[in-house]
């Protein structure tokens, strides 16, 4: 569908790939798209194809934004439920301990009654079988009094702690209820947006649907041309970097042949200084290959909002699952994933990097190289490989390298 995003200000734009050729191609694409859609409403009062296209595109974008809010609310709900369960388990254990302490205090009270602890010492002495019996009983009561005091203190402390935990659990239950309300609201918003979009599309005639499909195809072709241009620039950049790496190596080799002792050491030192980046690159490349292998295996599976696999995915669910397969844990939402790595320029993108879209960061895909990515586009589509320029260069927010 035709892009309707506002262009970024020059300062906020991602690293450029603009060329005169691309600018000309973009203008040509705009002209072609404008020819395929009626700008004016039809005579029967129905919205024009262009208006329907823009409205549906808006609705899908709004639904995707609501989906990420749903994902965030679901994450909060899950975490809060775990916290509540933990607190309730703790309260149950504390209550059991409190009951045991209460029983112990009861046994002390019964013992005092049986031993006559409340009777005056003079009467106890006179009623005792012998003086020695009185002294033995008195010593036992002193020890019991000390134990009783410790038991009472422990009971009061446990009672206070249990009441505090019960209060904390009650507050967590309220927070959980709020999170569940947010979840329901986000879910209803997604369903409403998607329902409206489906209704608009269902009213298109067969001829309008054909023209819309043709416009989509032309848009994909333009996106593919931009991807090819990025691939060309990246290839030139890699060649330049390779030449730059070879020059010191050749210089070191020449020095070694002239002086095997000192010059050989210098060459070795140069090689060593370049080793850490190579090691880091190798580690990232290995992880990225695993993430990409997983993503490729998901191609053809349907987009379902809020899904994290294995049968279906939304955009951030796919990227999270792909990098999890590489042993890297990513947050659930696009809002959090964008901060889970190092930002790089589009021209520096490498396979495995995450490409984020739109100012509100509501879409993401996994870069595969040559200007292409694997992503779960939107409702009604399937996981696929596509140009990162599928919605225009201005839609690209940033590129992030995880791991």
Buried (B, 14 or more C-beta within 10 A) or exposed (E): BBBBBEEBEEEEBBEEBEEEEBEEBBEEBEEBBEEBBBEEEEEEEBBBBBBBBBBBBBBBBBBBBBBBBBBBBBBBBEEBBEBBEEBBEBBEEBBEBBEEBEEBBEEBEEBBEEBEBEEEEEEBBEEBEEEEEBEEBBEEBEEBEEEBEEBBEBBEEBBEBBEEBBEBBEEBBEBBEBBBEBBEBBBEBBBBBBEBBEEBBEEBEEEBEEBBEEBBEBBBEBBBBBBBBBBBBBEEEEEEEEEEEEEBEEBBEEBBEEEEEEBBBBBEEBEEEEEEEEEEEEEBEEBBEBBBEBBBBBEEBBBBBBBBBEEBBBBBBBBBBBBBBBEBEBBBBBBBBBEBBEBBEBBEBBBBBBBBBBEBBBBBBBBBBBBBBBBBBBBEEBBBBBBBBBBBBBBBBBBBBBB
